[in-house]
Amino acid sequence: MSTRCLAGLAIVLLLVVSARAQTDQNPGPTTTDTAKTPPVNNTSSTPKKIWTNDDVRGVGAVSVVGDKRNQNYHMSPAQAADPATVSRIRKSLETLNSRLDDTNQQLAELQSFQAGESVKDGGRQINKGINRMPVDQQIVKLQDSKKKLQAQIGDLWDEARKKGIDPGQLR
């Protein structure tokens, strides 16, 4: 009986292999075959409409660049900026810019000292005495204060812009 089972199994195996070979030789339509077919030409025989100025005028309200009637915004602020506000922001900007310049100068000196270059003041600040904080910590502290100063300056410029102050008035 085992020879009969083996013979039946062999026949089934041959049928499976031959069926697979036939499907490999004659595959049915696949998605790649349908993609290779040329597309259907859907062009119509009527030409496209060419619009002229006369056609546009007959349509109705059309937004035209430079037309004063369709302008929904104003190019100039409705009110002039308050002179007191302008002077306050200008004075604050001058103060912050001078502090930023001092911070940049100190930062440059500390970075040159850390790079091994000679320093003219020897780490002594006349009005504050000797700074005993390590140089790398001083640099980090100055960089943080520089970022804060730049943020404050940016906030003042934004405030001036929102209040309608022309940048030329702050210089």
Protein Blocks (a to p, Z undefined) as FASTA:
>chain_A
ZZmmmmmmmmmmmmmmmmmmmmmmmccddfklmmmpccddfbdfbdcddddfklmmmnop
cddehiaklpcbdfbdfbdcdfklmmmmmmmmmmmmmmmmmmmmmmmmmmmmmnopacfk
lopafknopafbdfklmmmmmmmmmmmmmmmmmmmmmmmmmnopafklmZZ
